[in-house]
Amino acid sequence: QITNGTLDVKKMMKTWIGHKGFPLVTVVRKGKIISVQQEKFLYRVEPENWTSDASYLWHIPLTYITNRCNFTHCTNAYLLDQKSGM
């Protein structure tokens, strides 16, 4: 109901429940271009617990505003469902 059918919540939540750990999202701004990237957050890597992070891909809902909008009337949403995006 909240997503107005624009987001498959079940599919998104599988990525959060099925993976160990958490994603680390890095946001970089170059002029007017914003890029985001996700990777598996690793506090301490122990060889017996290490797995390739190639299979770790979260569906991360992000919200943002621009300087053309105020906080209540123009919130934009983006689903980061790849390793990186813009």
Order of alpha helices (4+ residues) and beta strands (2+ residues): alpha-beta-beta-beta-beta-beta
